[in-house]
């Protein structure tokens, strides 16, 4: 999603990360252009926020949209989706533990074809990578 939003406009992802610099409200004495630039920046930030919300909501199927329809900001939508699909910190820790146990006990089952075993290994590698567990190519080869 980060790549998608950055591809549309580099400032859209800032709506989620919070790396938005608010408009400077201080105006130098005698400069009327400062007020105009502050207003333009504020308008651009509001427009980006609305666009980001639209892109996030538009990418969701109706069932998932129901979880975020009451969210008022792009960051709130993002955090709701993260909690829903990644789970809480406790859930993430349990997922990592489960992957490590599954990795340790991974063996070819009796009667399992080499192709099925290889596919199962690749699924486990993907699951580990998704949970931030990295292994060297040598470890993968030794496991296989």
C-alpha positions in Angstrom: 0.0 0.0 0.0 2.9 2.3 0.7 4.3 1.8 -2.8 0.8 2.3 -4.3 0.2 5.6 -2.4 3.7 6.9 -3.1 3.2 6.0 -6.8 0.1 8.2 -6.9 1.7 11.1 -5.0 4.6 11.0 -2.6 2.7 13.1 -0.1 -0.1 10.6 0.3 1.8 8.2 2.4 2.7 11.1 4.7 -1.0 11.2 5.7 -0.5 7.8 7.3 3.0 8.2 8.7 2.2 11.6 10.2 5.2 13.2 8.6 3.2 16.2 7.5 4.5 19.6 8.4 1.6 21.8 9.5 1.4 25.2 7.9 3.3 27.9 9.6 0.9 30.3 11.1 3.3 33.1 11.7 3.3 35.8 9.1 6.1 38.2 8.7 5.0 41.9 9.1 4.2 43.4 5.7 4.2 40.2 3.7 0.7 39.3 2.4 2.1 36.3 0.3 2.8 34.4 3.5 -0.9 34.1 4.3 -1.6 32.9 0.8 1.1 30.2 1.0 -0.1 29.1 4.4 -3.6 28.8 3.0 -2.4 26.9 -0.1 -0.4 24.5 2.0 -3.3 23.9 4.4 -5.6 23.3 1.5 -3.1 20.9 -0.1 -2.8 18.9 3.1 -6.6 18.6 3.5 -6.9 17.5 -0.1 -4.2 14.9 0.3 -5.9 13.6 3.4 -9.2 13.2 1.6 -7.5 11.6 -1.4 -5.6 9.1 0.8 -8.8 8.2 2.7 -10.5 7.6 -0.7 -7.7 5.5 -2.0 -7.6 3.4 1.2 -11.4 2.9 1.3 -11.6 2.3 -2.4 -9.2 -0.6 -2.3 -11.2 -2.5 0.2 -13.9 -5.1 -0.4 -17.3 -4.3 1.2 -16.8 -6.7 4.1 -13.6 -5.1 5.1 -14.8 -1.5 4.4 -17.3 -2.0 7.3 -14.4 -2.0 9.7 -13.1 1.4 8.6 -16.2 3.3 7.5 -16.4 5.3 10.7 -12.7 6.2 10.7 -12.1 9.9 10.2 -8.5 10.0 9.1 -6.2 8.0 6.8 -4.0 7.2 9.8 -7.0 5.9 11.8 -8.0 3.7 8.8 -4.4 2.4 8.5 -4.2 1.6 12.2 -7.6 -0.2 12.2 -6.5 -2.3 9.2 -3.1 -3.1 10.8 -4.8 -4.3 14.0 -7.4 -6.3 12.1 -4.9 -8.1 9.8 -1.7 -8.1 11.7 -3.2 -8.5 15.2 -2.0 -7.2 18.5 1.6 -7.4 19.6 0.7 -10.6 21.6 -0.7 -12.2 18.4 2.4 -11.2 16.4 4.6 -12.8 19.1 2.6 -16.0 19.0 2.8 -16.1 15.2 6.6 -15.8 15.4 6.8 -18.5 18.0 4.5 -20.8 15.9 6.7 -20.3 12.8 9.9 -21.1 14.8 8.3 -24.3 16.2 7.0 -25.3 12.8 10.5 -24.6 11.3 12.2 -26.7 13.9 9.8 -29.6 13.4 9.7 -29.4 9.6 10.2 -32.8 8.0 8.9 -34.6 4.9 6.0 -36.7 5.8 5.7 -40.4 4.8 4.2 -40.7 1.4 4.6 -37.0 0.7 5.9 -36.2 -2.9 9.0 -34.2 -3.2 7.0 -31.5 -5.1 4.4 -31.2 -2.3 7.2 -31.2 0.3 9.0 -28.4 -1.6 5.8 -26.4 -1.8 5.2 -26.8 1.9 8.7 -25.6 2.6 8.1 -22.5 0.4 4.9 -21.7 2.3 6.8 -22.0 5.6 9.6 -19.7 4.2 6.9 -17.1 3.2 5.2 -17.3 6.6 8.6 -16.8 8.3 9.5 -13.9 6.1 6.1 -12.3 6.7 6.8 -12.5 10.5 10.2 -11.0 10.2 12.1 -14.3 10.6 15.0 -14.5 8.2 17.1 -17.5 7.4 20.0 -17.9 5.0 19.8 -19.7 1.7 22.1 -22.3 3.3 19.6 -23.0 6.1 16.8 -23.4 3.5 18.9 -25.8 1.5 19.9 -27.8 4.5 16.3 -28.0 5.6 15.2 -29.2 2.2 
